[in-house]
Amino acid sequence: MTTAQEPRSVIETRLTHNTHRQATTLLAEAAARPEADTTELAELRDFLVATLRHHHESEDDDLWPMIEAVSPGASEPLKALSDEHDALDAALDALEAAPVPAEGDRRELVAAAAALRDLLHTHLSHEEPLLFPALQEHVSPEAWEAFALRVITTTPPVGASLLVGFFDEVGTPEEVALILSALPAPAQAGVPAMRAHSAAVIASLRKA
């Protein structure tokens, strides 16, 4: 639940992390169902590969140094999790390489999706108790706004519309409106279409 004390940085990071939890769980479950639509599975897989790589590269290359510049030494516990980011990279490579056949053996995809889900959930359980306090203590609203803008402008477009549907699942309407308010005007205009598309894909994969 959101509290009055949560800054925007924590709210947006929490929604992003919970989106990753939901998306990896859905892919692992849907991949194991023969009736799941191949095109939708591939869209979700490609979204996860692109989005997760970009997310933890933004942390390693931008957010940790930003925290360190404000409070030297404060980012060290977070940097210590870089080995987990390396493991996630390897899991993403395996998932990206796994075929998504319309018929036949999906065991490679199922195994890769389950491995990523398990790694991601474990990693976030290690990272969040360190990251959320660091965001509150060392990242100003102005610094977060600049960081979030850089993240948005460099986010890969692959499957990006799925973000809206997952945000709707993991956040309150107020939280979702907050995180989407940072989108540039052209993207804002496309939110209704992205919401409809992502809701349909997510519902279809769940039903399968």
Backbone bond lengths (Angstrom), bond angles and torsions (degrees), N, CA, C in turn:
res aa  C-N    CA-C-N  psi(-1)  N-CA   C-N-CA  omega(-1)  CA-C   N-CA-C  phi
1 M - - - 1.460 - - 1.530 110.13 -
2 T 1.316 116.90 146.92 1.444 121.26 175.96 1.520 109.64 -77.85
3 T 1.306 116.00 139.90 1.454 120.25 174.73 1.515 108.83 -114.63
4 A 1.355 115.57 160.84 1.456 119.72 -179.81 1.519 111.04 -63.08
5 Q 1.345 117.36 -21.92 1.453 121.13 -177.07 1.530 113.14 -84.37
6 E 1.309 117.96 -11.53 1.464 120.23 -176.44 1.525 110.94 -74.23
7 P 1.325 117.97 123.24 1.469 119.14 174.10 1.528 110.02 -75.43
8 R 1.311 114.49 166.96 1.469 120.21 179.98 1.520 111.37 -57.07
9 S 1.320 117.18 -36.81 1.468 120.42 -179.00 1.516 111.63 -59.32
10 V 1.316 117.87 -41.52 1.463 121.11 -179.37 1.524 110.51 -72.43
11 I 1.328 116.62 -42.94 1.467 120.06 179.81 1.525 110.63 -58.45
12 E 1.338 116.63 -48.92 1.461 120.06 -175.98 1.525 111.41 -69.62
13 T 1.325 117.28 -36.18 1.465 119.62 177.94 1.517 110.19 -68.75
14 R 1.309 117.34 -40.77 1.474 120.54 179.13 1.522 110.57 -62.48
15 L 1.336 117.80 -44.64 1.461 120.24 178.74 1.527 111.07 -63.11
16 T 1.323 116.43 -40.77 1.460 120.09 179.43 1.520 110.81 -63.92
17 H 1.339 117.32 -46.30 1.457 120.51 179.40 1.525 111.56 -63.58
18 N 1.326 117.18 -42.01 1.467 119.08 179.87 1.524 111.63 -68.57
19 T 1.321 116.67 -30.50 1.469 120.03 171.62 1.519 110.57 -61.55
20 H 1.321 116.90 -43.79 1.465 120.14 178.91 1.532 110.92 -64.61
21 R 1.319 116.65 -37.84 1.467 119.19 176.49 1.532 110.62 -62.41
22 Q 1.325 116.33 -48.19 1.466 120.82 -178.35 1.521 111.20 -63.01
23 A 1.318 115.97 -44.64 1.465 120.03 -174.61 1.526 111.72 -68.14
24 T 1.344 117.24 -42.02 1.469 119.02 179.20 1.529 110.95 -67.94
25 T 1.321 116.83 -36.25 1.464 120.23 177.83 1.524 110.66 -65.46
26 L 1.330 116.20 -44.79 1.469 119.75 -179.28 1.523 110.86 -63.00
27 L 1.321 117.97 -42.79 1.465 119.59 -179.40 1.521 110.67 -63.76
28 A 1.335 117.85 -44.03 1.462 120.40 -179.22 1.520 111.29 -61.97
29 E 1.327 116.60 -38.78 1.464 119.99 -178.95 1.529 111.47 -75.01
30 A 1.339 116.74 -44.69 1.464 119.97 -176.41 1.522 112.11 -69.92
31 A 1.326 117.25 -34.68 1.466 120.19 -179.06 1.525 111.47 -60.85
32 A 1.322 116.51 -28.13 1.470 120.81 -177.74 1.522 112.60 -81.82
33 R 1.338 117.13 -4.28 1.462 120.22 -178.69 1.528 109.52 -102.83
34 P 1.334 117.75 118.15 1.471 120.06 -176.93 1.524 113.16 -58.78
35 E 1.337 117.36 -27.78 1.463 119.76 -176.14 1.524 113.33 -82.11
36 A 1.339 118.94 -6.21 1.461 121.29 180.00 1.529 110.06 -63.56
37 D 1.316 115.90 137.81 1.455 121.96 -177.01 1.531 110.65 -66.95
38 T 1.324 116.44 129.43 1.458 121.56 -176.08 1.528 112.11 -64.25
39 T 1.315 116.50 -42.61 1.461 120.30 -179.24 1.524 110.82 -62.94
40 E 1.326 116.82 -41.37 1.468 120.58 179.90 1.526 111.28 -70.33
41 L 1.332 116.67 -38.04 1.465 119.24 175.36 1.528 110.78 -61.19
42 A 1.311 116.51 -44.75 1.463 120.20 -179.70 1.528 111.14 -64.89
43 E 1.321 117.21 -38.09 1.466 120.35 178.24 1.527 110.92 -63.03
44 L 1.326 116.58 -45.16 1.461 120.16 179.66 1.528 110.45 -66.91
45 R 1.331 117.26 -42.44 1.465 120.43 178.37 1.523 111.19 -59.89
46 D 1.334 116.81 -48.27 1.462 120.79 -177.30 1.528 111.19 -65.95
47 F 1.329 116.69 -37.13 1.465 121.58 175.50 1.525 110.69 -59.47
48 L 1.328 116.44 -47.57 1.458 120.33 -178.10 1.527 111.47 -64.07
49 V 1.318 117.11 -44.73 1.463 120.32 -179.31 1.528 110.29 -58.93
50 A 1.326 116.89 -49.59 1.469 120.57 -176.88 1.522 111.68 -68.77
51 T 1.328 116.60 -44.46 1.461 120.67 -174.00 1.522 112.29 -70.95
52 L 1.323 117.33 -43.25 1.462 119.54 -178.47 1.527 111.26 -68.17
53 R 1.314 117.53 -39.53 1.471 119.00 176.61 1.523 110.33 -60.12
54 H 1.313 115.77 -48.02 1.463 120.19 -178.73 1.527 110.79 -62.79
55 H 1.322 116.94 -38.68 1.468 120.77 -177.13 1.526 111.11 -63.79
56 H 1.320 117.32 -51.82 1.460 115.21 -175.22 1.528 112.59 -78.74
57 E 1.334 117.90 -21.24 1.464 118.70 171.19 1.535 110.44 -68.24
58 S 1.327 117.06 -36.19 1.467 120.55 176.66 1.526 110.92 -64.79
59 E 1.323 116.58 -37.23 1.457 119.89 176.52 1.529 110.85 -66.00
60 D 1.334 116.34 -52.70 1.465 120.85 -176.37 1.529 112.30 -62.52
61 D 1.332 116.34 -43.37 1.459 120.51 -169.96 1.525 113.66 -90.70
62 D 1.332 117.46 -20.57 1.464 119.92 -171.28 1.535 112.67 -128.55
63 L 1.338 116.59 -52.48 1.463 118.67 -172.69 1.516 112.23 -71.86
64 W 1.348 117.92 -45.76 1.461 118.81 179.74 1.534 111.13 -61.00
65 P 1.347 119.86 -46.60 1.469 118.99 176.50 1.526 113.19 -60.47
66 M 1.338 117.24 -34.20 1.460 120.14 179.07 1.532 110.70 -64.79
67 I 1.328 116.76 -42.23 1.467 120.85 176.86 1.521 110.39 -65.55
68 E 1.330 116.19 -42.46 1.460 121.20 -178.37 1.526 111.50 -63.39
69 A 1.330 117.18 -37.12 1.464 120.64 -179.00 1.520 111.62 -65.20
70 V 1.317 117.14 -33.06 1.461 121.46 179.82 1.516 111.34 -79.14
71 S 1.335 116.08 -41.38 1.466 121.16 -176.69 1.522 109.50 -139.03
72 P 1.329 117.11 91.45 1.471 120.24 -177.70 1.527 112.11 -53.75
73 G 1.321 114.21 129.77 1.459 120.61 -178.26 1.508 113.81 95.83
74 A 1.332 117.12 -18.71 1.471 119.89 -175.09 1.523 112.32 -68.75
75 S 1.330 116.82 -26.11 1.468 119.10 -177.29 1.520 112.84 -88.99
76 E 1.334 117.89 -6.75 1.464 120.00 -175.17 1.529 113.28 -57.45
77 P 1.353 119.25 -45.05 1.478 118.24 177.89 1.528 112.39 -60.88
78 L 1.345 116.94 -32.54 1.456 120.34 178.59 1.524 110.82 -73.64
79 K 1.336 116.67 -40.20 1.470 119.71 177.40 1.519 111.17 -62.21
80 A 1.337 115.89 -29.25 1.466 119.64 179.98 1.522 111.97 -64.54
81 L 1.341 116.41 -16.46 1.461 120.44 178.00 1.530 112.05 -87.19
82 S 1.336 117.24 5.69 1.464 119.03 -177.08 1.523 112.23 -62.86
83 D 1.347 117.06 -28.48 1.466 118.91 176.37 1.524 110.76 -62.06
84 E 1.327 116.06 -34.88 1.467 119.22 177.34 1.526 110.32 -68.97
85 H 1.319 117.34 -35.64 1.467 119.62 174.92 1.534 110.20 -63.24
86 D 1.334 116.69 -38.23 1.468 119.76 177.23 1.533 110.66 -63.36
87 A 1.333 116.38 -41.15 1.468 120.20 177.84 1.525 110.58 -64.73
88 L 1.332 116.71 -38.26 1.463 120.02 177.39 1.528 110.45 -65.10
89 D 1.333 117.08 -38.67 1.471 119.89 177.38 1.523 110.54 -59.59
90 A 1.327 116.40 -43.44 1.467 119.81 179.70 1.523 110.62 -64.87
91 A 1.335 116.82 -39.53 1.467 120.52 178.60 1.522 110.78 -66.58
92 L 1.335 117.23 -36.91 1.463 120.72 177.48 1.522 111.14 -67.92
93 D 1.331 117.15 -37.66 1.464 120.28 175.92 1.529 110.73 -60.82
94 A 1.328 115.70 -43.25 1.467 119.76 -179.48 1.520 110.84 -65.99
95 L 1.333 116.45 -40.45 1.464 119.92 179.47 1.526 110.62 -66.24
96 E 1.326 116.52 -42.51 1.462 120.18 -179.54 1.530 111.13 -62.68
97 A 1.328 116.67 -34.18 1.463 120.99 -178.08 1.526 113.02 -81.18
98 A 1.329 117.37 -15.33 1.472 120.12 -176.51 1.525 110.50 -71.97
99 P 1.319 118.54 131.90 1.461 120.61 177.84 1.525 111.41 -70.60
100 V 1.330 114.92 153.59 1.468 120.95 176.07 1.532 106.84 -119.90
101 P 1.327 117.01 76.23 1.469 119.86 -173.95 1.528 111.84 -72.33
102 A 1.318 115.04 144.42 1.463 119.47 176.23 1.526 110.32 -67.88
103 E 1.310 115.84 -32.54 1.461 120.93 178.21 1.522 108.19 -138.68
104 G 1.302 115.64 156.37 1.457 118.89 173.61 1.513 113.58 97.04
105 D 1.304 114.52 -152.16 1.464 123.28 -167.61 1.529 111.68 -77.36
106 R 1.326 115.46 116.82 1.460 120.41 175.35 1.529 111.53 -110.21
107 R 1.309 117.72 18.88 1.459 119.58 -173.57 1.530 112.50 -61.73
108 E 1.327 116.56 -35.96 1.468 118.85 179.66 1.528 110.94 -65.30
109 L 1.321 116.40 -42.97 1.461 121.02 177.74 1.530 110.57 -64.16
110 V 1.320 116.91 -45.14 1.466 121.29 -179.47 1.527 110.57 -59.56
111 A 1.330 116.44 -45.92 1.464 120.46 -178.61 1.524 111.18 -65.60
112 A 1.329 116.85 -42.28 1.466 120.24 -178.62 1.523 111.30 -67.66
113 A 1.332 116.60 -39.59 1.467 120.14 179.48 1.521 111.16 -67.06
114 A 1.332 116.92 -41.52 1.468 120.21 179.21 1.523 111.21 -66.37
115 A 1.328 117.19 -39.20 1.465 120.62 179.41 1.522 110.90 -64.22
116 L 1.328 116.75 -42.51 1.466 120.12 178.43 1.524 110.36 -64.39
117 R 1.319 116.75 -46.08 1.481 120.20 178.96 1.522 110.57 -54.64
118 D 1.307 116.86 -49.25 1.466 120.40 -175.68 1.529 111.42 -65.16
119 L 1.325 116.45 -43.25 1.463 120.33 178.41 1.524 111.55 -63.23
120 L 1.323 115.83 -45.18 1.456 120.92 -177.03 1.519 111.22 -62.88
121 H 1.330 117.03 -46.93 1.465 120.34 -178.84 1.526 110.57 -62.86
122 T 1.328 116.97 -41.78 1.462 120.11 178.38 1.525 111.01 -65.07
123 H 1.325 116.42 -44.45 1.465 120.70 -179.59 1.523 111.55 -59.54
124 L 1.321 117.57 -45.27 1.462 119.90 -178.79 1.524 111.64 -65.71
125 S 1.327 116.66 -33.41 1.469 119.21 177.54 1.527 110.90 -66.44
126 H 1.331 117.78 -25.14 1.469 121.96 176.03 1.531 111.25 -84.40
127 E 1.332 115.89 -37.94 1.465 120.54 -171.81 1.523 113.29 -78.53
128 E 1.315 117.18 -44.07 1.464 120.02 -171.04 1.532 114.13 -60.97
129 P 1.347 120.47 -40.67 1.464 118.53 178.78 1.529 113.12 -62.87
130 L 1.334 117.10 -21.18 1.459 121.37 176.16 1.528 111.62 -92.05
131 L 1.326 115.92 -41.00 1.459 120.46 -172.24 1.521 112.87 -74.02
132 F 1.322 118.30 -45.21 1.463 119.46 -175.66 1.533 112.23 -59.99
133 P 1.349 119.47 -46.23 1.471 118.04 175.64 1.531 112.93 -62.92
134 A 1.340 116.48 -36.31 1.465 119.60 179.27 1.525 111.01 -64.49
135 L 1.316 117.21 -39.67 1.465 120.58 177.13 1.519 110.89 -62.54
136 Q 1.316 116.33 -43.10 1.458 120.30 -179.03 1.522 112.21 -66.39
137 E 1.319 116.44 -38.31 1.464 121.03 -171.97 1.522 113.96 -89.03
138 H 1.334 117.50 -30.01 1.463 119.36 -167.35 1.524 114.92 -123.38
139 V 1.318 118.66 -4.54 1.472 120.24 -177.27 1.526 108.88 -117.96
140 S 1.303 115.75 114.46 1.471 120.35 -179.78 1.529 110.12 -74.34
141 P 1.332 117.18 160.10 1.467 119.10 176.20 1.522 112.60 -56.40
142 E 1.334 116.93 -37.49 1.462 120.47 -179.37 1.525 111.40 -68.69
143 A 1.335 115.81 -40.71 1.466 119.43 178.80 1.524 110.77 -66.46
144 W 1.332 116.55 -39.72 1.465 119.68 178.74 1.528 110.67 -65.02
145 E 1.317 117.18 -41.58 1.464 120.15 -179.83 1.525 110.54 -59.76
146 A 1.330 116.35 -42.35 1.467 119.87 179.53 1.525 110.62 -67.23
147 F 1.331 116.70 -42.10 1.471 120.36 178.50 1.527 110.64 -62.96
148 A 1.339 116.74 -47.07 1.459 120.60 -178.20 1.528 111.27 -61.41
149 L 1.328 116.94 -37.30 1.464 120.26 178.45 1.524 110.56 -64.56
150 R 1.339 116.47 -41.30 1.470 119.37 177.73 1.531 110.41 -62.81
151 V 1.319 116.40 -41.33 1.469 120.12 179.61 1.525 110.20 -62.25
152 I 1.319 116.16 -46.43 1.464 120.30 -177.75 1.522 111.38 -62.74
153 T 1.326 116.81 -44.23 1.466 119.53 -175.43 1.520 112.97 -73.14
154 T 1.333 117.19 -15.87 1.467 119.93 179.52 1.531 112.96 -110.18
155 T 1.334 116.97 2.03 1.464 119.89 -179.79 1.525 110.59 -65.33
156 P 1.327 118.27 130.30 1.474 119.88 178.40 1.528 110.31 -62.07
157 P 1.336 117.42 143.11 1.460 120.18 -178.44 1.528 114.38 -76.94
158 V 1.334 116.67 -6.09 1.467 120.44 -173.52 1.536 110.43 -62.15
159 G 1.321 116.28 114.09 1.454 120.80 176.84 1.512 114.79 63.24
160 A 1.353 117.28 19.67 1.461 120.37 -171.57 1.524 113.14 -60.74
161 S 1.329 117.82 -26.95 1.463 118.85 -178.89 1.524 112.05 -64.10
162 L 1.343 117.18 -22.50 1.457 119.63 179.03 1.524 111.83 -64.57
163 L 1.324 116.88 -24.69 1.464 120.03 178.64 1.518 111.59 -55.14
164 V 1.330 117.13 -42.29 1.459 120.20 -174.75 1.523 110.58 -63.37
165 G 1.312 117.39 -44.38 1.453 120.57 179.85 1.509 113.09 -63.45
166 F 1.333 116.69 -40.93 1.458 119.27 178.61 1.527 111.37 -71.11
167 F 1.336 117.58 -38.10 1.465 119.18 174.58 1.525 110.44 -57.08
168 D 1.339 116.73 -42.83 1.460 120.59 -179.98 1.527 111.62 -60.38
169 E 1.318 116.64 -31.26 1.461 120.70 -179.07 1.527 112.77 -78.13
170 V 1.319 117.54 -33.56 1.465 119.71 -170.90 1.526 113.70 -103.07
171 G 1.327 118.06 -11.62 1.460 119.96 -177.51 1.510 113.01 -123.44
172 T 1.311 115.72 163.36 1.457 120.72 172.57 1.533 108.36 -73.45
173 P 1.340 118.11 161.92 1.472 118.60 176.60 1.522 112.65 -55.82
174 E 1.336 116.67 -36.39 1.468 120.12 179.93 1.526 111.19 -67.34
175 E 1.328 116.62 -40.61 1.467 120.57 179.06 1.520 111.15 -66.78
176 V 1.333 116.09 -41.79 1.463 119.73 179.76 1.524 110.34 -64.92
177 A 1.333 116.85 -42.44 1.465 120.10 177.61 1.520 110.62 -61.01
178 L 1.337 116.90 -37.58 1.462 121.33 179.50 1.518 111.09 -63.39
179 I 1.327 117.35 -49.77 1.463 119.54 -175.70 1.524 111.77 -70.82
180 L 1.335 117.39 -32.87 1.465 119.76 179.31 1.521 112.00 -78.26
181 S 1.331 117.59 -17.43 1.466 120.30 -179.21 1.523 111.86 -65.94
182 A 1.326 117.03 -17.99 1.462 120.39 179.59 1.524 112.59 -81.14
183 L 1.329 117.64 -10.37 1.466 119.83 -179.82 1.521 110.66 -67.07
184 P 1.334 117.94 146.32 1.472 120.10 174.79 1.519 110.63 -65.50
185 A 1.331 115.72 160.93 1.461 121.54 -173.61 1.526 114.29 -53.76
186 P 1.343 119.66 -45.24 1.473 118.35 179.54 1.524 112.59 -59.44
187 A 1.329 116.60 -38.97 1.463 119.77 178.53 1.520 111.33 -70.00
188 Q 1.330 116.92 -35.74 1.468 120.49 177.60 1.531 110.05 -57.63
189 A 1.320 115.82 -41.51 1.460 119.98 -179.09 1.522 111.79 -64.70
190 G 1.330 115.98 -26.71 1.455 119.79 -178.49 1.506 114.68 -89.68
191 V 1.338 118.22 -2.63 1.463 120.59 -175.78 1.533 113.12 -58.27
192 P 1.340 120.28 -45.05 1.475 118.40 179.92 1.531 112.93 -57.78
193 A 1.329 117.05 -41.74 1.464 119.65 179.13 1.529 110.60 -68.24
194 M 1.331 117.24 -39.70 1.466 120.30 177.60 1.522 110.38 -63.44
195 R 1.328 115.95 -40.55 1.475 120.12 -179.76 1.533 110.24 -63.20
196 A 1.313 117.08 -44.11 1.463 120.29 -178.94 1.529 110.95 -65.51
197 H 1.320 116.56 -43.65 1.467 120.22 -179.11 1.524 110.68 -64.67
198 S 1.317 116.32 -49.22 1.467 119.06 -176.16 1.517 111.50 -65.41
199 A 1.324 117.16 -38.87 1.465 119.36 178.48 1.524 110.79 -62.17
200 A 1.335 116.66 -38.90 1.466 120.03 179.96 1.518 111.61 -67.94
201 V 1.340 117.60 -41.82 1.471 121.02 -179.77 1.528 110.51 -65.47
202 I 1.329 116.43 -46.57 1.463 121.00 -178.67 1.523 110.51 -62.78
203 A 1.330 116.74 -45.46 1.466 120.31 179.88 1.524 111.44 -62.62
204 S 1.341 116.70 -41.05 1.453 120.59 -179.85 1.521 111.64 -63.97
205 L 1.326 116.93 -44.44 1.469 119.91 -179.35 1.526 110.76 -67.70
206 R 1.310 116.90 -34.54 1.467 118.87 177.11 1.533 110.80 -68.79
207 K 1.299 116.45 -42.04 1.460 120.70 -178.58 1.529 110.56 -64.66
208 A 1.328 114.87 -36.57 1.467 118.78 179.79 1.515 111.24 -62.49
